[in-house]
Amino acid sequence: MQQYSLWMSDYYRIRRLSELAFPLLDLLRCLVRWHSASDAIFQPSTWSAILHASGLDLLKMDVAASPTLSPAELNCILFLFRLLANAVASDTCRVKPGFSVPPSLPIILEEARRFVKLVDSPVLNIFDRKKNHLVALATLMHNLTVVAYQTISTHNAIVTAIPTLRGLPGLCVRMTTNLLLFTAPTGTESVTHYPPEVPLRLLIALATAVISSAPGPTEGTPLSTESEAALRLRRACLIGSAATASGSSEADADVLMGWERIRDVIHFWTQCKIAQASIRGCASELLRLLE
């Protein structure tokens, strides 16, 4: 009973903070593009306070249920997603051998590991039809996959400095796969439920994450037909596993069924006449990597 009382006390304190915090978070998501501001924002004590005030902790308290959030709390989480996306985009250029690692990246990569649980859980349902939130999440996924691809393929010293980078491609495969399934249209009439940048950025992010997780041969190196088929199978299995990670039934736990679920979504985007040509083209290229 005492533990429940403490939980409720934290719950209402966070809700009160969120009512006051969203104008500050809106300012911080702009300021984070300046390197000195980013370094200050992502100091451990400062970031802990920001995270607590944002209301994201409410989602982490119980990932087995879909909480009811106030408009202020939803705004705070939106601005936090945007802040993270901006920080990744701005600070990635600072990641160079011989230079200190920006404090933002280790913290954001650690947060990404927690986001997997949110994306896999019913909590994601609170963002249903929330266009701005899904744009921000898709942008964050896109930016994270770019970091993973650039650093893992070229900078071994940086991977040593930030060990969590090694697992980032796999995390991104899992998160982008589930977000593509979550935002998948049920038919042509529902294509416009989310802005076109949502499927486009998620498709690009998934392709980039898959290539980072299961890279092909270096440029100019020939690949036999058997090796190419094995590479495509490995990539399809990665996505199939990601698509079943949050499934609750035995049938959903089958990798093949998971792959068929996400393949149907990608194929839909290749054929959708009212989708932008860039979305159809990206979906087609992604299928080419997998089939």
FISEPA-190055 format. One record per residue: chain; x, y, z of N, C-alpha, C in turn. Coordinates in steps of 0.2 Angstrom, whole numbers, plus 2048, in hexadecimal, padded with zeros to 3 digits. Example, Ala and Ser with C-alpha at 12.3 -4.5 7.8 and 13.67 -1.06 7.14 Angstrom:
2
A, 842, 7E4, 827, 83E, 7EA, 827, 842, 7F0, 827;
A, 840, 7F5, 823, 844, 7FB, 824, 840, 800, 827;
# end
This chain:
291
A, 804, 7FA, 800, 800, 800, 800, 804, 806, 800;
A, 80A, 806, 804, 80E, 80C, 804, 811, 80D, 7FD;
A, 813, 807, 7FA, 816, 808, 7F3, 812, 80B, 7EE;
A, 80B, 809, 7EF, 806, 80C, 7EA, 805, 813, 7EC;
A, 805, 815, 7F2, 805, 81D, 7F4, 80B, 821, 7F1;
A, 811, 81E, 7F1, 816, 821, 7EF, 816, 822, 7E7;
A, 813, 81D, 7E4, 812, 81D, 7DC, 80D, 822, 7DB;
A, 808, 823, 7DE, 803, 828, 7DD, 805, 82F, 7DE;
A, 80A, 82F, 7E3, 80D, 836, 7E4, 811, 838, 7DF;
A, 815, 834, 7DC, 819, 835, 7D6, 815, 837, 7D0;
A, 810, 833, 7CF, 80B, 834, 7CA, 809, 83B, 7C9;
A, 806, 83D, 7CF, 803, 844, 7CF, 808, 849, 7CF;
A, 80E, 848, 7D2, 813, 84D, 7D1, 815, 84E, 7CA;
A, 816, 849, 7C6, 818, 849, 7BF, 813, 84D, 7BB;
A, 80D, 84B, 7BD, 807, 84E, 7B9, 807, 856, 7BA;
A, 809, 858, 7C0, 809, 85F, 7C2, 80F, 862, 7BE;
A, 814, 85F, 7BE, 81A, 862, 7BB, 819, 863, 7B3;
A, 816, 85E, 7B0, 814, 85E, 7A9, 810, 864, 7A7;
A, 80C, 866, 7AB, 808, 86C, 7AA, 80C, 872, 7A9;
A, 812, 873, 7AC, 816, 879, 7AC, 81C, 878, 7A7;
A, 81E, 871, 7A5, 824, 870, 7A2, 824, 871, 79B;
A, 81E, 870, 797, 81F, 870, 790, 821, 876, 78D;
A, 820, 87C, 78F, 823, 882, 78C, 82B, 882, 78C;
A, 82D, 87F, 792, 835, 87F, 793, 837, 879, 78E;
A, 834, 874, 78D, 836, 86E, 789, 836, 871, 781;
A, 831, 875, 780, 831, 877, 779, 837, 87C, 778;
A, 839, 880, 77D, 83F, 884, 77C, 845, 87F, 77B;
A, 846, 87A, 780, 84C, 876, 780, 84D, 872, 779;
A, 847, 870, 776, 848, 86C, 770, 84B, 871, 76A;
A, 84A, 877, 76B, 84D, 87C, 766, 855, 87D, 768;
A, 856, 87E, 76F, 85C, 880, 771, 861, 87A, 770;
A, 85F, 874, 770, 863, 86E, 770, 867, 86E, 76A;
A, 866, 872, 765, 86A, 872, 75F, 870, 875, 760;
A, 871, 879, 765, 877, 87C, 766, 87B, 878, 76B;
A, 881, 876, 769, 885, 871, 76D, 886, 873, 774;
A, 887, 879, 776, 888, 87B, 77D, 882, 879, 781;
A, 87C, 87B, 77E, 876, 87A, 781, 874, 873, 782;
A, 876, 86F, 77C, 875, 867, 77D, 879, 864, 782;
A, 87F, 867, 783, 884, 864, 788, 881, 865, 78F;
A, 87D, 86B, 790, 87A, 86D, 796, 874, 869, 798;
A, 870, 868, 792, 86A, 865, 793, 86B, 85D, 795;
A, 870, 85A, 792, 871, 853, 793, 876, 852, 799;
A, 877, 856, 79D, 87A, 855, 7A3, 876, 850, 7A7;
A, 878, 84B, 7AA, 874, 846, 7AD, 86F, 848, 7B2;
A, 871, 84D, 7B6, 86C, 850, 7BB, 866, 854, 7B7;
A, 869, 858, 7B3, 864, 85C, 7AF, 85F, 858, 7AB;
A, 862, 853, 7A7, 85E, 84E, 7A3, 859, 84B, 7A7;
A, 85B, 848, 7AD, 856, 845, 7B2, 850, 849, 7B4;
A, 852, 850, 7B5, 84C, 854, 7B7, 848, 855, 7B1;
A, 84A, 856, 7AB, 846, 857, 7A5, 842, 851, 7A3;
A, 845, 84B, 7A4, 841, 845, 7A3, 83B, 844, 7A8;
A, 83D, 846, 7AE, 838, 846, 7B3, 832, 84A, 7B2;
A, 834, 851, 7B0, 82F, 856, 7AF, 82B, 854, 7A8;
A, 82E, 851, 7A4, 82A, 850, 79D, 824, 84B, 79E;
A, 824, 847, 7A3, 81E, 843, 7A3, 81F, 83C, 7A0;
A, 825, 83B, 79D, 827, 835, 79A, 827, 82F, 79F;
A, 829, 831, 7A5, 829, 82C, 7AB, 822, 829, 7AC;
A, 81D, 82D, 7AA, 816, 82A, 7AB, 815, 824, 7A7;
A, 818, 824, 7A1, 818, 81E, 79C, 81C, 819, 79F;
A, 822, 81A, 7A2, 826, 815, 7A4, 824, 811, 7AB;
A, 81F, 815, 7AE, 81C, 812, 7B4, 819, 80B, 7B3;
A, 815, 80B, 7AE, 811, 805, 7AC, 811, 804, 7A5;
A, 815, 800, 7A2, 815, 7FF, 79B, 810, 7FA, 799;
A, 80C, 7F7, 79D, 807, 7F2, 79C, 800, 7F5, 79B;
A, 800, 7FB, 79B, 7F9, 7FF, 79A, 7FA, 805, 796;
A, 7F5, 808, 794, 7F5, 80E, 790, 7F2, 813, 795;
A, 7F7, 818, 797, 7F5, 81D, 79C, 7F1, 822, 798;
A, 7ED, 826, 79C, 7E9, 82C, 79A, 7EE, 832, 79B;
A, 7F0, 836, 796, 7F4, 83B, 797, 7F0, 842, 795;
A, 7F2, 847, 799, 7EF, 84E, 798, 7F2, 851, 792;
A, 7EF, 856, 78F, 7F2, 859, 789, 7F9, 85C, 78A;
A, 7FA, 85E, 790, 800, 861, 792, 805, 85C, 792;
A, 803, 856, 795, 808, 850, 795, 80A, 84E, 78E;
A, 805, 84D, 78A, 806, 84B, 783, 80B, 850, 780;
A, 80A, 857, 781, 80E, 85C, 77E, 815, 85B, 781;
A, 816, 85A, 787, 81D, 859, 78A, 820, 853, 786;
A, 81D, 84D, 786, 820, 848, 783, 822, 849, 77B;
A, 81D, 84D, 778, 81F, 84F, 771, 825, 853, 770;
A, 826, 858, 775, 82C, 85C, 775, 832, 858, 777;
A, 831, 853, 77B, 837, 84F, 77D, 839, 84B, 777;
A, 835, 848, 773, 836, 844, 76D, 83A, 849, 768;
A, 838, 84F, 767, 83B, 854, 763, 842, 856, 765;
A, 842, 857, 76C, 849, 858, 76F, 84E, 853, 76D;
A, 84C, 84D, 76E, 850, 847, 76D, 852, 847, 766;
A, 84D, 847, 761, 84F, 847, 75A, 854, 84C, 758;
A, 853, 853, 75B, 857, 858, 759, 85E, 857, 75C;
A, 85E, 854, 762, 865, 853, 765, 869, 84E, 761;
A, 866, 849, 75F, 869, 844, 75B, 86C, 847, 754;
A, 867, 84A, 751, 869, 84D, 74A, 86F, 852, 74B;
A, 86F, 856, 751, 874, 85C, 752, 87A, 859, 754;
A, 87A, 854, 759, 880, 852, 75C, 884, 84C, 758;
A, 881, 849, 753, 884, 844, 750, 88A, 846, 74C;
A, 88A, 84C, 74A, 890, 84F, 746, 896, 850, 74B;
A, 895, 850, 751, 89A, 851, 756, 89E, 84B, 758;
A, 89B, 845, 755, 89E, 83E, 757, 8A3, 83D, 752;
A, 8AA, 83E, 754, 8AF, 83D, 750, 8B5, 83A, 754;
A, 8B9, 836, 751, 8BF, 833, 755, 8C3, 838, 758;
A, 8C5, 837, 75E, 8CA, 83C, 761, 8C6, 842, 765;
A, 8BF, 842, 764, 8BC, 847, 767, 8B7, 844, 76D;
A, 8B6, 848, 772, 8B1, 845, 777, 8AA, 844, 775;
A, 8A7, 83F, 777, 8A0, 83E, 775, 89B, 843, 778;
A, 897, 846, 774, 892, 84A, 777, 88E, 847, 77D;
A, 88C, 84A, 782, 889, 846, 788, 882, 844, 785;
A, 87F, 847, 780, 878, 845, 77E, 878, 83E, 77C;
A, 87D, 83C, 778, 87C, 836, 774, 87B, 830, 779;
A, 880, 82F, 77E, 87F, 829, 783, 878, 829, 786;
A, 876, 82F, 788, 870, 82F, 78B, 86A, 82E, 787;
A, 86A, 830, 781, 865, 82F, 77C, 865, 827, 77A;
A, 86A, 824, 779, 86B, 81D, 778, 868, 819, 77D;
A, 869, 81B, 783, 866, 818, 789, 85F, 818, 789;
A, 85C, 81E, 788, 855, 81F, 787, 852, 81B, 782;
A, 856, 81A, 77C, 853, 816, 777, 852, 80F, 779;
A, 856, 80C, 77D, 855, 806, 780, 84E, 805, 784;
A, 84C, 80B, 787, 846, 80B, 78B, 840, 80C, 786;
A, 841, 810, 781, 83C, 811, 77C, 839, 80A, 779;
A, 83E, 805, 778, 83C, 7FF, 775, 836, 7FC, 779;
A, 836, 7FD, 780, 831, 7FA, 784, 82A, 7FE, 783;
A, 82B, 804, 782, 825, 808, 781, 822, 807, 77A;
A, 826, 806, 775, 824, 804, 76E, 821, 7FD, 76E;
A, 823, 7F9, 772, 820, 7F2, 772, 81A, 7F1, 776;
A, 818, 7F6, 77A, 813, 7F6, 77F, 80C, 7F9, 77D;
A, 807, 7F8, 780, 801, 7FC, 77F, 801, 804, 780;
A, 807, 806, 783, 808, 80D, 784, 808, 811, 77D;
A, 80A, 80D, 778, 80A, 811, 772, 804, 813, 76F;
A, 7FE, 810, 772, 7F8, 811, 770, 7F6, 818, 771;
A, 7F9, 81C, 776, 7F7, 822, 778, 7F9, 827, 772;
A, 7FD, 825, 76D, 7FF, 829, 768, 7FB, 828, 762;
A, 7F6, 824, 762, 7F2, 822, 75C, 7EF, 829, 75A;
A, 7F0, 82A, 753, 7ED, 830, 750, 7F1, 836, 752;
A, 7F6, 836, 756, 7FA, 83C, 758, 7FF, 83D, 753;
A, 7FD, 841, 74E, 802, 842, 748, 808, 845, 74A;
A, 808, 84A, 74F, 80F, 84D, 750, 813, 849, 754;
A, 811, 845, 759, 815, 840, 75D, 818, 83B, 758;
A, 814, 838, 753, 817, 833, 74F, 81C, 836, 74A;
A, 81B, 83C, 748, 820, 83F, 744, 827, 840, 748;
A, 826, 842, 74E, 82C, 843, 752, 82F, 83C, 754;
A, 82B, 837, 755, 82E, 830, 756, 831, 82E, 750;
A, 82E, 82F, 74A, 831, 82C, 744, 838, 830, 742;
A, 838, 836, 744, 83E, 83A, 743, 844, 838, 748;
A, 842, 836, 74E, 847, 834, 753, 849, 82D, 750;
A, 845, 829, 74E, 847, 822, 74C, 84C, 823, 746;
A, 84A, 827, 741, 84E, 829, 73B, 855, 82B, 73D;
A, 856, 830, 742, 85C, 833, 744, 860, 82E, 748;
A, 85D, 82A, 74C, 861, 825, 74F, 864, 81F, 74B;
A, 860, 81D, 745, 863, 819, 741, 869, 81C, 73D;
A, 868, 822, 73B, 86E, 825, 738, 874, 825, 73C;
A, 873, 827, 743, 879, 826, 747, 87C, 81F, 747;
A, 878, 81A, 748, 87A, 813, 748, 87E, 812, 742;
A, 87B, 813, 73C, 87F, 812, 736, 885, 815, 735;
A, 885, 81C, 737, 88C, 820, 736, 891, 81E, 73A;
A, 88F, 81D, 741, 895, 81B, 746, 897, 814, 745;
A, 892, 80F, 745, 895, 808, 745, 899, 807, 73F;
A, 897, 80A, 739, 89A, 808, 733, 8A1, 80B, 732;
A, 8A2, 811, 736, 8A9, 814, 735, 8AD, 816, 73B;
A, 8AA, 815, 741, 8AE, 818, 747, 8AE, 813, 74C;
A, 8B2, 80E, 74C, 8B2, 809, 751, 8B4, 80C, 758;
A, 8B8, 811, 758, 8BA, 814, 75E, 8B4, 817, 762;
A, 8AF, 81A, 75E, 8A9, 81D, 761, 8A5, 817, 764;
A, 8A4, 812, 760, 8A0, 80C, 763, 8A3, 80A, 76A;
A, 8AA, 80A, 76A, 8AD, 808, 770, 8AB, 80D, 776;
A, 8AB, 814, 774, 8A9, 819, 779, 8A2, 819, 77B;
A, 89E, 816, 776, 896, 816, 778, 894, 80F, 776;
A, 895, 80A, 77B, 894, 803, 779, 88C, 802, 777;
A, 888, 806, 77A, 881, 805, 778, 87F, 806, 770;
A, 884, 809, 76D, 883, 80A, 766, 883, 803, 762;
A, 886, 7FE, 765, 886, 7F7, 762, 87F, 7F4, 761;
A, 87B, 7F6, 766, 874, 7F3, 766, 86F, 7F7, 763;
A, 871, 7FD, 761, 86D, 802, 75E, 869, 800, 758;
A, 86D, 7FD, 753, 869, 7FB, 74D, 863, 7F6, 74E;
A, 865, 7F1, 753, 85F, 7EC, 754, 85A, 7F0, 758;
A, 85B, 7F4, 75C, 855, 7F8, 75F, 851, 7FC, 75A;
A, 855, 7FF, 756, 851, 803, 751, 84D, 7FF, 74C;
A, 850, 7F9, 74A, 84C, 7F4, 746, 845, 7F2, 74A;
A, 846, 7F1, 750, 840, 7EF, 754, 83B, 7F5, 755;
A, 83E, 7FB, 756, 839, 801, 758, 836, 803, 751;
A, 83A, 803, 74C, 837, 806, 745, 832, 801, 743;
A, 833, 7FA, 743, 82F, 7F5, 741, 828, 7F6, 745;
A, 828, 7F6, 74B, 822, 7F7, 74F, 81E, 7FD, 74E;
A, 822, 803, 74C, 81F, 809, 74B, 81B, 809, 744;
A, 81F, 805, 73F, 81C, 805, 738, 815, 800, 739;
A, 815, 7FB, 73D, 80F, 7F7, 73E, 80A, 7FC, 742;
A, 80C, 800, 746, 807, 804, 74A, 804, 809, 746;
A, 807, 80C, 741, 805, 811, 73D, 802, 80F, 736;
A, 802, 808, 735, 800, 805, 72F, 7F9, 807, 72D;
A, 7F8, 809, 727, 7F1, 80A, 725, 7ED, 804, 725;
A, 7E7, 804, 726, 7E2, 7FE, 725, 7DF, 7FE, 71E;
A, 7E1, 803, 71B, 7DE, 804, 714, 7E0, 80B, 711;
A, 7DE, 80C, 70B, 7E0, 812, 707, 7DD, 818, 70B;
A, 7D7, 817, 70E, 7D4, 81D, 711, 7D7, 81F, 717;
A, 7DC, 81B, 71A, 7DF, 81D, 720, 7E6, 81F, 71F;
A, 7E8, 81F, 719, 7EF, 821, 717, 7F1, 828, 71A;
A, 7EC, 82D, 71A, 7ED, 834, 71D, 7ED, 834, 724;
A, 7EC, 82F, 728, 7EB, 830, 72F, 7F2, 833, 732;
A, 7F7, 832, 72F, 7FE, 834, 731, 801, 838, 72B;
A, 805, 83D, 72D, 808, 841, 728, 80D, 83C, 724;
A, 80E, 83E, 71D, 813, 839, 719, 81A, 838, 71C;
A, 81C, 83D, 720, 823, 83C, 722, 824, 837, 728;
A, 81E, 835, 72A, 81E, 82F, 72F, 820, 828, 72C;
A, 81C, 826, 727, 81F, 820, 723, 825, 821, 720;
A, 826, 826, 71D, 82D, 827, 719, 833, 827, 71E;
A, 833, 82A, 723, 838, 82A, 728, 839, 823, 72B;
A, 833, 820, 72D, 834, 819, 730, 837, 814, 72B;
A, 835, 815, 724, 837, 810, 71F, 83F, 811, 71E;
A, 841, 817, 71E, 848, 819, 71D, 84C, 816, 724;
A, 849, 817, 729, 84C, 815, 730, 84D, 80E, 730;
A, 847, 80A, 72E, 848, 803, 72E, 84D, 800, 729;
A, 84D, 803, 723, 852, 801, 71E, 859, 802, 721;
A, 85A, 808, 724, 861, 80A, 726, 863, 805, 72C;
A, 85E, 804, 731, 85F, 7FF, 736, 861, 7F8, 734;
A, 85D, 7F6, 72F, 85E, 7EF, 72D, 865, 7EE, 72A;
A, 867, 7F3, 726, 86E, 7F3, 723, 873, 7F4, 728;
A, 872, 7F7, 72D, 877, 7F8, 733, 877, 7F1, 737;
A, 872, 7EE, 738, 872, 7E8, 73B, 874, 7E2, 737;
A, 873, 7E2, 731, 875, 7DC, 72D, 878, 7DF, 726;
A, 87E, 7E2, 727, 881, 7E6, 721, 883, 7E1, 71C;
A, 883, 7E4, 716, 885, 7E0, 710, 88D, 7E0, 70F;
A, 88F, 7DE, 70A, 897, 7DE, 709, 899, 7E5, 707;
A, 89F, 7E6, 708, 8A2, 7ED, 706, 8A1, 7EE, 6FF;
A, 8A1, 7F5, 6FD, 8A0, 7F6, 6F6, 8A5, 7F3, 6F2;
A, 8A3, 7F0, 6EC, 8A8, 7ED, 6E8, 8A9, 7E6, 6E9;
A, 8A6, 7E3, 6EF, 8A7, 7DC, 6F0, 8A2, 7D8, 6ED;
A, 8A3, 7D4, 6E9, 89D, 7D0, 6E6, 89A, 7CB, 6EB;
A, 893, 7CA, 6EA, 890, 7C6, 6EF, 88C, 7C1, 6EB;
A, 88D, 7BA, 6ED, 88A, 7B5, 6E9, 882, 7B5, 6EA;
A, 87F, 7B1, 6E5, 878, 7B1, 6E6, 876, 7AE, 6ED;
A, 879, 7A9, 6EF, 877, 7A6, 6F5, 879, 7AA, 6FB;
A, 87E, 7AE, 6FB, 880, 7B3, 700, 87B, 7B8, 701;
A, 879, 7BB, 6FB, 874, 7C0, 6FA, 86D, 7BE, 6FD;
A, 86B, 7B8, 6FB, 865, 7B5, 6FE, 865, 7B4, 705;
A, 86B, 7B2, 708, 86C, 7B1, 70F, 86B, 7B8, 713;
A, 86E, 7BD, 710, 86E, 7C4, 713, 867, 7C6, 713;
A, 863, 7C5, 70E, 85C, 7C8, 70E, 858, 7C4, 713;
A, 859, 7BD, 714, 856, 7BA, 719, 857, 7BC, 720;
A, 85E, 7BD, 721, 860, 7C0, 727, 85C, 7C6, 729;
A, 85C, 7CB, 724, 859, 7D1, 725, 851, 7D0, 726;
A, 84E, 7CC, 723, 847, 7CB, 723, 845, 7C8, 72A;
A, 84A, 7C3, 72D, 849, 7C0, 733, 84A, 7C6, 739;
A, 84E, 7CA, 738, 84F, 7D0, 73D, 848, 7D3, 73E;
A, 845, 7D5, 738, 83F, 7D9, 738, 839, 7D5, 73B;
A, 839, 7CE, 739, 834, 7CA, 73B, 834, 7C9, 742;
A, 83A, 7C8, 745, 83B, 7C8, 74C, 839, 7CE, 750;
A, 83A, 7D4, 74D, 838, 7DA, 750, 831, 7DB, 750;
A, 82E, 7D9, 74B, 826, 7D9, 74A, 822, 7D5, 74F;
A, 826, 7D0, 751, 823, 7CB, 756, 825, 7CC, 75D;
A, 829, 7D1, 75E, 82C, 7D2, 765, 827, 7D4, 76A;
A, 821, 7D8, 768, 81C, 7DA, 76D, 816, 7D5, 76C;
A, 816, 7D0, 768, 810, 7CC, 767, 80F, 7C8, 76E;
A, 809, 7C6, 76F, 807, 7C3, 775, 805, 7BC, 774;
A, 803, 7BA, 76E, 801, 7B3, 76C, 807, 7AF, 769;
A, 806, 7A8, 769, 80B, 7A4, 766, 80C, 7A5, 75F;
A, 806, 7A6, 75C, 806, 7A7, 754, 80B, 7AE, 753;
A, 80A, 7B3, 757, 80D, 7B9, 755, 815, 7B8, 757;
A, 817, 7B3, 75A, 81E, 7B2, 75C, 821, 7AF, 756;
A, 81E, 7AD, 751, 821, 7AA, 74B, 825, 7B0, 747;
A, 82B, 7AF, 746, 82F, 7B4, 742, 82C, 7B5, 73B;
A, 82A, 7AF, 738, 827, 7B0, 731, 821, 7B4, 731;
A, 81D, 7B3, 736, 816, 7B7, 736, 818, 7BE, 738;
A, 81D, 7BF, 73C, 81F, 7C6, 73D, 821, 7C9, 737;
A, 825, 7C6, 733, 828, 7C8, 72C, 822, 7CA, 728;
A, 81D, 7C5, 727, 818, 7C6, 723, 814, 7CC, 725;
A, 813, 7CE, 72B, 80F, 7D4, 72D, 813, 7DA, 72B;
A, 819, 7DA, 72C, 81D, 7E1, 72A, 81D, 7E1, 722;
A, 81E, 7DB, 71F, 81F, 7DB, 718, 818, 7DE, 715;
A, 813, 7DC, 718, 80C, 7DE, 715, 80C, 7E6, 715;
A, 80E, 7E9, 71B, 80E, 7F0, 71C, 813, 7F3, 717;
A, 819, 7F1, 716, 81E, 7F4, 711, 81B, 7F3, 70A;
A, 818, 7ED, 708, 815, 7EC, 702, 80F, 7F1, 701;
A, 80B, 7F2, 706, 806, 7F7, 705, 808, 7FE, 703;
A, 80E, 800, 706, 811, 807, 704, 814, 807, 6FD;
A, 816, 801, 6FB, 819, 801, 6F4, 813, 802, 6EF;
A, 80D, 800, 6F0, 807, 800, 6EC, 802, 805, 6ED;
A, 803, 809, 6F2, 7FE, 80E, 6F4, 7FF, 814, 6EF;
A, 7FA, 815, 6EB, 7FA, 81A, 6E5, 7FA, 821, 6E8;
A, 7F6, 822, 6EE, 7F6, 829, 6F1, 7FB, 82B, 6F5;
A, 800, 826, 6F7, 806, 828, 6FB, 80B, 82B, 6F6;
A, 80F, 82F, 6F9, 814, 833, 6F6, 819, 82E, 6F2;
A, 81C, 830, 6EC, 820, 82C, 6E8, 826, 82A, 6ED;
A, 829, 82E, 6F1, 82E, 82D, 6F5, 82D, 827, 6FA;
A, 827, 827, 6FC, 825, 821, 701, 825, 81B, 6FD;
A, 822, 81B, 6F7, 821, 815, 6F3, 828, 812, 6F1;
A, 82C, 817, 6EF, 833, 815, 6ED, 837, 812, 6F3;
A, 837, 816, 6F9, 83A, 813, 6FF, 838, 80C, 701;
A, 832, 80B, 701, 82F, 805, 702, 831, 7FF, 6FD;
A, 831, 801, 6F7, 834, 7FC, 6F2, 83B, 7FA, 6F3;
A, 83F, 7FF, 6F5, 846, 7FE, 6F6, 847, 7FA, 6FC;
A, 843, 7FB, 701, 844, 7F7, 707, 842, 7F0, 706;
A, 83D, 7EF, 702, 83B, 7E8, 700, 841, 7E4, 6FC;
A, 844, 7E8, 6F8, 84A, 7E6, 6F4, 84F, 7E3, 6F9;
A, 850, 7E6, 6FE, 855, 7E4, 703, 853, 7DE, 707;
A, 84D, 7DC, 707, 84B, 7D7, 70B, 848, 7D1, 707;
A, 846, 7D2, 701, 843, 7CC, 6FD, 848, 7CA, 6F7;
# end
